[in-house]
């Protein structure tokens, strides 16, 4: 698995995490069988002094990965 370009924005007791993700399936010999690229957004809330995920959204990234993602600056 690869978590790429994570970015967190915090606003009080709420935080939003954005990242790109590649889920990978391997062949029995360890070579890559498939890679699925995703965009992910997760919303966290601080509840009883603990951060808990209150919403997650996943969507496919169109196209094939040809290199690294651009910086999230």
Steps between C-alpha positions, in 0.01 A plus 500: 500500500609855432364812671602797286491875569312497831366842597313584822297813565395556862221733606437484874373153589460399134771386258493395136762261359555478124731249332555286192518125551604201291357163598714220359426132437796266462551180304618192695859576390482849653473695175227761466173366362291818513522851643192709560548876547266687737435847637397496865350761729436429868332731750592469867334646810650523847250320722577442871863606436545235226512553123234289325420465131150631435504483119713338227478543124688293239508558125702347217782704348453501123785370287820313576783598731801599293705670772459664837216734583567873503561660837193599703646848567 
